[in-house]
Amino acid sequence: MFESWYTDLVDVYRVLPVVTGNVSKQERIQVLAGIPCRVYNSQINNINLKQGAAVARGTDKLACDVRTDIQPGDELIVTRGGALGDPQVTERYIASRPQIFRDPVGGALTGLEHMEVGLTFDSIVRAKEEV
């Protein structure tokens, strides 16, 4: 059931330790690409005007397959409408702790088995460029 509900695509980036020679450093690395998902239940706040910049903040939820490797703190780049071949908007989020919802009979009957991930976004609002 949820497979047809996944209208978006997500790319997952994670900060991982990388060793080069004798130097260890943290790098942001893409760990997943083009995973079907759906962003829903948006809680978008009003724009907050600060000195020098306007900031948009809010929370959403993302639903995806239970086998998707998303961890708290991962950076998620979601292409809205990407699974429909109609990419409209690309949004950047930070993931919270995933919560798995299992079907009591292994997902065979209802098809409702899925994972939900709380999302936070915080972005600077820029003026739209004229073409």
DSSP file (Angstrom, degrees, kcal/mol; ACC not computed):
  #  RESIDUE AA STRUCTURE BP1 BP2  ACC     N-H-->O    O-->H-N    N-H-->O    O-->H-N    TCO  KAPPA ALPHA  PHI   PSI    X-CA   Y-CA   Z-CA
    1    1 A M    >         0   0    0      0, 0.0     3,-0.6     0, 0.0     4,-0.4   0.000 360.0 360.0 360.0 -45.6    0.0    0.0    0.0
    2    2 A F  G >>  +     0   0    0    109,-1.3     3,-1.1     1,-0.2     4,-1.1   0.773 360.0  74.8 -71.1 -25.3    2.7    2.5    1.0
    3    3 A E  G >4 S+     0   0    0      1,-0.3     3,-0.6     2,-0.2    -1,-0.2   0.891  99.4  44.2 -56.1 -40.6    4.8    1.9   -2.2
    4    4 A S  G <4 S+     0   0    0     -3,-0.6    -1,-0.3     1,-0.2    -2,-0.2   0.639 108.0  60.9 -78.1 -12.7    2.3    3.8   -4.3
    5    5 A W  G <4 S+     0   0    0     -3,-1.1     2,-1.3    -4,-0.4    -1,-0.2   0.667  78.7  96.1 -84.8 -19.1    2.1    6.6   -1.7
    6    6 A Y    <<  +     0   0    0     -4,-1.1    32,-0.2    -3,-0.6    -1,-0.1  -0.603  40.2 156.6 -78.6  96.2    5.9    7.3   -1.9
    7    7 A T        +     0   0    0     -2,-1.3    76,-1.4    30,-0.1    77,-0.8   0.551  53.1  63.6 -97.4 -10.8    5.9   10.3   -4.3
    8    8 A D  E     -A   37   0A   0     29,-2.8    29,-2.3    74,-0.2     2,-0.4  -0.603  68.4-137.9-111.1 170.1    9.2   11.8   -3.3
    9    9 A L  E     -AB  36  79A   0     70,-1.6    70,-3.1    27,-0.2     2,-0.4  -0.979  15.1-157.5-127.7 143.7   12.9   10.7   -3.4
   10   10 A V  E     -AB  35  78A   0     25,-2.0    25,-2.5    -2,-0.4     2,-0.4  -0.969   8.8-160.4-125.8 138.9   15.5   11.1   -0.7
   11   11 A D  E     - B   0  77A   0     66,-2.2    66,-2.6    -2,-0.4     2,-0.5  -0.952  19.9-147.6-108.6 135.1   19.3   11.2   -0.8
   12   12 A V  E     -AB  32  76A   0     20,-1.8    19,-2.9    -2,-0.4    20,-1.5  -0.904  13.4-172.5-112.6 128.8   20.9   10.6    2.6
   13   13 A Y  E     -AB  30  75A   0     62,-2.9    62,-2.4    -2,-0.5     2,-0.4  -0.942   4.6-173.8-118.8 140.6   24.2   12.1    3.7
   14   14 A R  E     -A   29   0A   0     15,-2.7    15,-2.9    -2,-0.4     2,-0.6  -0.988  28.1-120.9-135.6 141.9   26.1   11.2    6.9
   15   15 A V  E     +A   28   0A   0     -2,-0.4    13,-0.2    13,-0.2    11,-0.0  -0.753  43.9 172.6 -82.9 119.7   29.2   12.6    8.6
   16   16 A L  E     -A   27   0A   0     11,-2.8    11,-2.6    -2,-0.6     2,-0.3  -0.917  36.9-101.3-129.3 152.3   31.7    9.7    8.8
   17   17 A P  E     -A   26   0A   0      0, 0.0     2,-0.4     0, 0.0     9,-0.2  -0.561  36.6-168.6 -73.7 136.1   35.3    9.5    9.8
   18   18 A V  E     -A   25   0A   0      7,-3.5     7,-2.6    -2,-0.3     2,-0.5  -0.994   7.7-153.7-127.5 129.5   37.8    9.3    6.9
   19   19 A V  E     +A   24   0A   0     -2,-0.4     2,-0.5     5,-0.2     5,-0.2  -0.909  12.5 179.5-107.4 124.1   41.4    8.4    7.3
   20   20 A T  E >   -A   23   0A   0      3,-3.1     3,-2.2    -2,-0.5     2,-0.4  -0.958  67.9 -48.4-123.0 110.2   43.9    9.7    4.8
   21   21 A G  T 3  S-     0   0    0     -2,-0.5    -2,-0.0     1,-0.3     0, 0.0  -0.536 124.1 -23.0  64.7-120.4   47.5    8.6    5.5
   22   22 A N  T 3  S+     0   0    0     -2,-0.4     2,-0.5    -3,-0.1    -1,-0.3   0.266 119.9  96.7-103.3   9.6   47.9    9.5    9.2
   23   23 A V  E <   -A   20   0A   0     -3,-2.2    -3,-3.1     2,-0.0     2,-0.5  -0.877  53.5-165.0-108.2 128.6   45.2   12.1    9.3
   24   24 A S  E     +A   19   0A   0     -2,-0.5     2,-0.3    -5,-0.2    -5,-0.2  -0.931  19.4 160.3-109.2 131.8   41.6   11.4   10.5
   25   25 A K  E     -A   18   0A   0     -7,-2.6    -7,-3.5    -2,-0.5     2,-0.4  -0.947  39.1-107.4-144.6 165.3   38.9   13.8    9.7
   26   26 A Q  E     -A   17   0A   0     -2,-0.3     2,-0.4    -9,-0.2   -11,-0.1  -0.807  36.7-179.0 -96.3 133.0   35.1   13.9    9.5
   27   27 A E  E     -A   16   0A   0    -11,-2.6   -11,-2.8    -2,-0.4     2,-0.6  -0.982  31.3-120.8-133.3 147.0   33.5   14.2    6.0
   28   28 A R  E     -A   15   0A   0     -2,-0.4     2,-0.4   -13,-0.2   -13,-0.2  -0.774  41.0-178.1 -84.5 118.7   29.9   14.4    4.8
   29   29 A I  E     -A   14   0A   0    -15,-2.9   -15,-2.7    -2,-0.6     2,-0.5  -0.951  30.8-118.5-125.8 137.6   29.4   11.4    2.6
   30   30 A Q  E     +A   13   0A   0     -2,-0.4   -17,-0.3   -17,-0.2     3,-0.1  -0.629  33.6 171.4 -74.4 124.8   26.3   10.3    0.6
   31   31 A V  E     +     0   0A   0    -19,-2.9     2,-0.3    -2,-0.5   -18,-0.2   0.628  64.6  23.3-109.2 -20.0   25.2    6.9    1.9
   32   32 A L  E     -A   12   0A   0    -20,-1.5   -20,-1.8    36,-0.0     2,-0.4  -0.989  63.7-167.4-144.0 150.4   21.9    6.5    0.0
   33   33 A A  E     +     0   0A   0     -2,-0.3   -22,-0.2   -22,-0.2   -23,-0.0  -1.000  63.8   2.3-141.9 140.1   20.4    7.9   -3.2
   34   34 A G  E    S+     0   0A   0     -2,-0.4   -23,-0.2     1,-0.2    -1,-0.1   0.828  71.6 169.5  62.7  38.0   17.0    8.0   -4.8
   35   35 A I  E     -A   10   0A   0    -25,-2.5   -25,-2.0     1,-0.1    -1,-0.2  -0.707  37.7-117.1 -84.3 126.1   15.1    6.2   -2.0
   36   36 A P  E     +A    9   0A   0      0, 0.0    29,-0.5     0, 0.0     2,-0.3  -0.384  55.0 138.3 -62.5 137.0   11.3    6.4   -2.5
   37   37 A C  E     -AC   8  64A   0    -29,-2.3   -29,-2.8    27,-0.1     2,-0.3  -0.906  42.4-126.4-159.9-177.7    9.6    8.3    0.4
   38   38 A R  E     - C   0  63A   0     25,-1.7    25,-2.5    -2,-0.3     2,-0.5  -0.946   9.4-148.7-148.1 128.8    6.9   10.8    1.2
   39   39 A V  E     + C   0  62A   0     -2,-0.3     2,-0.3    23,-0.2    23,-0.2  -0.828  38.0 146.6 -92.9 132.5    7.2   14.0    3.2
   40   40 A Y  E     + C   0  61A   0     21,-2.9    21,-2.3    -2,-0.5    -2,-0.0  -0.886  34.6  55.0-152.3 179.3    3.9   14.8    5.0
   41   41 A N  E     -     0   0A   0     -2,-0.3     2,-0.2    19,-0.2    -1,-0.1   0.910  69.9-163.9  54.4  51.1    2.5   16.4    8.2
   42   42 A S  E     -     0   0A   0     18,-0.1     2,-0.4    -3,-0.1    18,-0.2  -0.424  20.3-170.6 -70.8 136.5    4.2   19.7    7.7
   43   43 A Q  E     + C   0  59A   0     16,-3.4    16,-1.5    -2,-0.2     2,-0.5  -0.724  18.3 177.5-122.6  77.1    4.5   22.1   10.6
   44   44 A I  E     - C   0  58A   0     -2,-0.4    14,-0.2    14,-0.2     2,-0.1  -0.723  13.5-152.7 -90.8 126.0    5.8   25.2    8.9
   45   45 A N        -     0   0    0     12,-1.8    12,-0.1    -2,-0.5     3,-0.1  -0.423  29.6 -87.2 -87.6 167.0    6.2   28.3   11.1
   46   46 A N        -     0   0    0      1,-0.1    11,-0.4    -2,-0.1     2,-0.2  -0.284  56.7 -85.1 -66.1 159.8    6.1   31.9    9.9
   47   47 A I        -     0   0    0      9,-0.1     2,-0.6    -3,-0.1     9,-0.2  -0.495  40.6-139.1 -68.2 135.8    9.3   33.4    8.6
   48   48 A N  E     -D   55   0A   0      7,-3.1     7,-2.8    -2,-0.2     2,-0.6  -0.880  11.7-145.4-100.3 117.0   11.4   34.9   11.4
   49   49 A L  E     +D   54   0A   0     -2,-0.6     2,-0.3     5,-0.2     5,-0.2  -0.737  26.4 170.9 -88.2 120.3   12.9   38.2   10.5
   50   50 A K  E >   -D   53   0A   0      3,-2.5     3,-1.1    -2,-0.6     2,-0.4  -0.757  47.4 -73.4-119.5 168.2   16.4   38.7   12.1
   51   51 A Q  T 3  S+     0   0    0     -2,-0.3     3,-0.0     1,-0.3    -1,-0.0  -0.484 119.2   0.7 -63.8 118.9   19.0   41.4   11.5
   52   52 A G  T 3  S+     0   0    0     -2,-0.4     2,-0.3    -3,-0.0    -1,-0.3   0.208 130.7  39.9  91.2 -15.9   20.5   40.7    8.1
   53   53 A A  E <   -D   50   0A   0     -3,-1.1    -3,-2.5     2,-0.0     2,-0.4  -0.991  65.2-131.4-161.8 152.2   18.4   37.7    7.2
   54   54 A A  E     -DE  49 125A   0     71,-0.6    71,-3.4    -2,-0.3     2,-0.4  -0.912  29.7-156.3-104.4 137.4   15.0   36.1    7.2
   55   55 A V  E     -DE  48 124A   0     -7,-2.8    -7,-3.1    -2,-0.4     2,-0.5  -0.947   8.9-156.6-122.8 133.7   14.9   32.5    8.5
   56   56 A A  E     + E   0 123A   0     67,-3.1    67,-2.8    -2,-0.4     2,-0.3  -0.924  19.9 175.5-106.0 131.1   12.3   29.8    7.8
   57   57 A R  E     + E   0 122A   0     -2,-0.5   -12,-1.8   -11,-0.4     2,-0.3  -0.951  11.7 126.4-132.7 152.9   12.0   27.0   10.4
   58   58 A G  E     -CE  44 121A   0     63,-1.8    63,-2.3    -2,-0.3     2,-0.3  -0.986  41.5-110.3 178.9-179.2    9.7   24.0   10.7
   59   59 A T  E     +CE  43 120A   0    -16,-1.5   -16,-3.4    -2,-0.3     2,-0.3  -0.976  26.4 171.4-133.7 148.2    9.2   20.3   11.1
   60   60 A D  E     - E   0 119A   0     59,-1.5    59,-2.7    -2,-0.3     2,-0.3  -0.794  25.9-122.7-136.3 179.1    7.9   17.6    8.8
   61   61 A K  E     -CE  40 118A   0    -21,-2.3   -21,-2.9    -2,-0.3     2,-0.4  -0.971  15.9-154.6-127.3 149.4    7.7   13.8    8.8
   62   62 A L  E     -CE  39 117A   0     55,-2.2    55,-2.4    -2,-0.3     2,-0.4  -0.984   3.7-160.0-123.5 132.8    9.1   11.4    6.2
   63   63 A A  E     +CE  38 116A   0    -25,-2.5   -25,-1.7    -2,-0.4     2,-0.3  -0.918  26.2 144.1-110.3 139.6    7.7    7.9    5.6
   64   64 A C  E     -CE  37 115A   0     51,-2.1    51,-2.9    -2,-0.4   -27,-0.1  -0.921  53.2 -53.6-157.6-179.7    9.8    5.3    3.8
   65   65 A D    >   -     0   0    0    -29,-0.5     3,-1.8    -2,-0.3    49,-0.1  -0.322  47.7-122.4 -64.2 145.2   10.5    1.6    3.8
   66   66 A V  T 3  S+     0   0    0      1,-0.3    -1,-0.1    47,-0.2    48,-0.1   0.708 109.2  61.3 -63.7 -20.6   11.6    0.0    7.1
   67   67 A R  T 3  S+     0   0    0      2,-0.1     2,-0.3    48,-0.0    -1,-0.3   0.452  75.4 117.4 -86.9   0.2   14.9   -1.2    5.7
   68   68 A T    <   -     0   0    0     -3,-1.8     2,-1.4     1,-0.1    -4,-0.1  -0.528  66.9-132.0 -72.6 129.7   16.1    2.3    4.8
   69   69 A D        +     0   0    0     -2,-0.3     2,-0.4   -38,-0.1    -1,-0.1  -0.645  46.2 150.4 -87.4  86.7   19.2    3.2    6.8
   70   70 A I        -     0   0    0     -2,-1.4   -56,-0.0     4,-0.0     6,-0.0  -0.978  21.4-171.9-117.0 131.3   18.5    6.7    8.2
   71   71 A Q    >   -     0   0    0     -2,-0.4     3,-2.2    26,-0.1    24,-0.2  -0.860  36.5 -83.5-121.1 155.3   20.1    7.7   11.5
   72   72 A P  T 3  S+     0   0    0      0, 0.0    24,-0.2     0, 0.0     3,-0.1  -0.307 116.5  25.5 -56.0 135.5   19.6   10.7   13.7
   73   73 A G  T 3  S+     0   0    0     22,-2.9   -58,-0.1     1,-0.3    23,-0.1   0.278  86.6 139.5  92.4 -10.9   21.6   13.7   12.5
   74   74 A D    <   -     0   0    0     -3,-2.2    21,-2.6    22,-0.1     2,-0.5  -0.353  54.3-125.0 -63.5 146.7   21.7   12.5    8.9
   75   75 A E  E     -BF  13  94A   0    -62,-2.4   -62,-2.9    19,-0.2     2,-0.5  -0.846  27.2-161.1 -92.2 127.6   21.2   15.2    6.3
   76   76 A L  E     -BF  12  93A   0     17,-2.6    17,-2.7    -2,-0.5     2,-0.7  -0.943  11.4-163.5-115.1 127.1   18.3   14.4    3.9
   77   77 A I  E     -BF  11  92A   0    -66,-2.6   -66,-2.2    -2,-0.5     2,-0.5  -0.937  17.3-165.3-107.8 110.5   17.9   16.0    0.5
   78   78 A V  E     -BF  10  91A   0     13,-2.8    13,-2.8    -2,-0.7     2,-0.8  -0.843  13.8-155.3-104.3 128.1   14.3   15.3   -0.6
   79   79 A T  E >   -BF   9  90A   0    -70,-3.1     3,-1.8    -2,-0.5   -70,-1.6  -0.886  21.8-140.0 -99.3 105.0   13.1   15.8   -4.2
   80   80 A R  E 3  S+ F   0  89A   0      9,-2.9     8,-2.8    -2,-0.8     9,-0.7  -0.473  86.1   7.8 -67.9 130.2    9.4   16.4   -3.9
   81   81 A G  T > >S+     0   0    0      6,-0.2     5,-2.2    -2,-0.2     3,-1.1   0.472  91.2 127.7  78.2   2.9    7.6   14.7   -6.7
   82   82 A G  G X 5 +     0   0    0     -3,-1.8     3,-1.1     1,-0.3   -74,-0.2   0.830  67.1  54.7 -63.3 -34.4   10.8   12.9   -7.8
   83   83 A A  G 3 5S+     0   0    0    -76,-1.4    -1,-0.3    -4,-0.3   -75,-0.2   0.655 106.4  53.7 -74.0 -14.5    9.3    9.4   -7.7
   84   84 A L  G < 5S-     0   0    0     -3,-1.1    -1,-0.2   -77,-0.8    -2,-0.2   0.408 117.3-112.4 -95.3   0.6    6.5   10.6  -10.1
   85   85 A G  T < 5S+     0   0    0     -3,-1.1    -3,-0.2    -4,-0.3    -2,-0.1   0.679  94.8 102.2  75.7  16.7    9.1   11.9  -12.6
   86   86 A D      < -     0   0    0     -5,-2.2     2,-0.3     0, 0.0    -4,-0.1  -0.533  55.1-170.2-131.2  64.9    7.9   15.4  -11.8
   87   87 A P        +     0   0    0      0, 0.0    -6,-0.2     0, 0.0     3,-0.1  -0.406  14.8 164.7 -63.5 122.5   10.5   17.0   -9.5
   88   88 A Q        +     0   0    0     -8,-2.8     2,-0.3     1,-0.4    -7,-0.1   0.834  58.5   6.2-102.9 -48.8    9.1   20.2   -8.2
   89   89 A V  E     -F   80   0A   0     -9,-0.7    -9,-2.9     2,-0.0     2,-0.5  -0.991  54.6-145.0-143.0 143.0   11.2   21.2   -5.2
   90   90 A T  E     -F   79   0A   0     -2,-0.3     2,-0.3   -11,-0.2   -11,-0.2  -0.960  25.4-172.8-109.4 128.2   14.4   20.0   -3.5
   91   91 A E  E     -F   78   0A   0    -13,-2.8   -13,-2.8    -2,-0.5     2,-0.5  -0.924  16.4-140.6-124.5 147.0   14.4   20.5    0.3
   92   92 A R  E     +F   77   0A   0     -2,-0.3     2,-0.3   -15,-0.2    30,-0.2  -0.907  28.1 168.5-109.2 130.0   17.1   20.0    2.9
   93   93 A Y  E     -F   76   0A   0    -17,-2.7   -17,-2.6    -2,-0.5     2,-0.4  -0.881  31.7-132.2-133.2 163.7   16.3   18.4    6.3
   94   94 A I  E     -FG  75 120A   0     26,-2.1    26,-1.8    -2,-0.3   -19,-0.2  -0.987  32.7-128.4-115.3 131.7   18.1   17.0    9.3
   95   95 A A  E     - G   0 119A   0    -21,-2.6   -22,-2.9    -2,-0.4    24,-0.2  -0.508  17.2-160.6 -83.1 143.7   16.7   13.6   10.5
   96   96 A S  E     -     0   0A   0     22,-2.4   -22,-0.1   -24,-0.2    -1,-0.1  -0.315  53.9 -46.1-100.3-165.5   15.6   12.8   14.1
   97   97 A R  E     -     0   0A   0     -2,-0.1    21,-0.5   -25,-0.1    -1,-0.2  -0.478  64.0-126.0 -68.6 124.7   15.3    9.3   15.5
   98   98 A P  E     - G   0 117A   0      0, 0.0     2,-0.4     0, 0.0    19,-0.2  -0.384  17.6-152.7 -68.7 148.3   13.4    7.0   13.1
   99   99 A Q  E     - G   0 116A   0     17,-3.0    17,-3.0    -2,-0.1     2,-0.4  -0.992   7.9-146.8-124.9 125.9   10.4    5.1   14.4
  100  100 A I  E     - G   0 115A   0     -2,-0.4     2,-0.6    15,-0.2    15,-0.2  -0.776   6.1-162.1 -97.9 133.4    9.5    1.8   12.7
  101  101 A F  E     - G   0 114A   0     13,-3.2    13,-2.0    -2,-0.4     2,-0.3  -0.944  16.1-163.9-113.6 108.3    5.9    0.6   12.4
  102  102 A R        -     0   0    0     -2,-0.6    13,-0.0    11,-0.2    -2,-0.0  -0.641  21.4-120.3 -93.7 147.6    5.7   -3.1   11.7
  103  103 A D    >   -     0   0    0     -2,-0.3     3,-1.8     1,-0.1     5,-0.1  -0.711  26.2-126.4 -79.3 135.6    2.7   -5.1   10.4
  104  104 A P  T 3  S+     0   0    0      0, 0.0    -1,-0.1     0, 0.0    -2,-0.0   0.718 108.3  44.0 -59.7 -19.9    1.8   -7.7   13.0
  105  105 A V  T >  S-     0   0    0      0, 0.0     3,-0.9     0, 0.0     4,-0.0  -0.091 130.5 -85.4-117.4  35.1    2.0  -10.4   10.4
  106  106 A G  T <  S-     0   0    0     -3,-1.8    -4,-0.0     1,-0.2     0, 0.0   0.698  74.8 -68.6  76.6  20.1    5.2   -9.4    8.7
  107  107 A G  T 3  S+     0   0    0      1,-0.1    -1,-0.2     5,-0.0     4,-0.1   0.555 107.0 116.2  79.8   6.5    3.7   -6.9    6.2
  108  108 A A  S <  S+     0   0    0     -3,-0.9    -2,-0.1     2,-0.1    -1,-0.1   0.779  76.6  33.6 -81.4 -27.2    1.9   -9.6    4.3
  109  109 A L  S    S+     0   0    0     -4,-0.0    -1,-0.1     1,-0.0    -3,-0.0   0.929 127.7  20.0 -97.5 -55.2   -1.7   -8.5    4.9
  110  110 A T  S    S-     0   0    0   -109,-0.0    -2,-0.1     1,-0.0    -1,-0.0   0.788  77.0-142.4 -92.8 -27.1   -2.1   -4.8    5.2
  111  111 A G        +     0   0    0   -110,-0.1  -109,-1.3    -4,-0.1  -108,-0.2   0.697  65.3 121.9  71.7  18.5    1.0   -3.4    3.5
  112  112 A L        +     0   0    0   -111,-0.1     2,-0.2  -110,-0.1   -11,-0.1   0.440  29.0 124.7 -93.4  -0.5    1.1   -0.7    6.2
  113  113 A E        +     0   0    0     -6,-0.1     2,-0.3   -13,-0.0   -11,-0.2  -0.428  36.3 134.7 -63.7 126.4    4.6   -1.5    7.4
  114  114 A H  E     - G   0 101A   0    -13,-2.0   -13,-3.2    -2,-0.2     2,-0.4  -0.964  49.6-115.3-161.2 172.3    6.8    1.6    7.2
  115  115 A M  E     -EG  64 100A   0    -51,-2.9   -51,-2.1    -2,-0.3     2,-0.4  -0.958  21.2-155.3-118.8 139.1    9.3    3.9    9.0
  116  116 A E  E     -EG  63  99A   0    -17,-3.0   -17,-3.0    -2,-0.4     2,-0.4  -0.938   7.3-168.8-113.8 139.1    8.7    7.5   10.0
  117  117 A V  E     -EG  62  98A   0    -55,-2.4   -55,-2.2    -2,-0.4     2,-0.2  -0.993  20.0-131.6-128.1 125.4   11.4   10.0   10.5
  118  118 A G  E     -E   61   0A   0    -21,-0.5   -22,-2.4    -2,-0.4     2,-0.4  -0.564  28.3-157.1 -71.4 138.8   11.0   13.4   12.1
  119  119 A L  E     -EG  60  95A   0    -59,-2.7   -59,-1.5    -2,-0.2     2,-0.4  -0.926  11.7-166.0-122.2 143.3   12.5   16.1   10.0
  120  120 A T  E     -EG  59  94A   0    -26,-1.8   -26,-2.1    -2,-0.4     2,-0.4  -0.986   6.3-172.4-124.6 138.4   13.7   19.6   11.0
  121  121 A F  E     +E   58   0A   0    -63,-2.3   -63,-1.8    -2,-0.4     2,-0.3  -0.977  10.7 173.8-129.9 150.6   14.6   22.4    8.5
  122  122 A D  E     +E   57   0A   0     -2,-0.4     2,-0.3   -30,-0.2   -65,-0.2  -0.859  19.1 161.9-152.6 107.9   16.1   25.8    9.1
  123  123 A S  E     -E   56   0A   0    -67,-2.8   -67,-3.1    -2,-0.3     2,-0.4  -0.961  40.1-114.4-138.6 152.0   17.0   27.9    6.1
  124  124 A I  E     -E   55   0A   0     -2,-0.3     2,-0.5   -69,-0.2   -69,-0.2  -0.681  35.4-127.1 -81.5 133.3   17.7   31.4    5.2
  125  125 A V  E     -E   54   0A   0    -71,-3.4   -71,-0.6    -2,-0.4     2,-0.3  -0.715  28.7-168.3 -86.3 125.6   15.1   33.0    2.9
  126  126 A R        -     0   0    0     -2,-0.5     2,-0.1   -73,-0.1     3,-0.0  -0.837  27.7-102.5-113.3 151.6   16.5   34.4   -0.2
  127  127 A A        -     0   0    0     -2,-0.3     2,-0.3     1,-0.1    -1,-0.0  -0.474  43.2-108.1 -68.7 140.9   14.8   36.7   -2.8
  128  128 A K        -     0   0    0     -2,-0.1     2,-0.2     1,-0.1    -1,-0.1  -0.539  33.9-122.6 -73.0 132.1   13.8   34.9   -5.9
  129  129 A E        -     0   0    0     -2,-0.3     2,-0.3     1,-0.1    -1,-0.1  -0.545  21.1-127.1 -77.4 139.2   15.9   35.8   -8.9
  130  130 A E              0   0    0     -2,-0.2    -1,-0.1     1,-0.1     0, 0.0  -0.646 360.0 360.0 -86.0 144.4   14.2   37.2  -11.9
  131  131 A V              0   0    0     -2,-0.3    -1,-0.1     0, 0.0    -2,-0.0   0.417 360.0 360.0 -94.4 360.0   14.8   35.6  -15.3
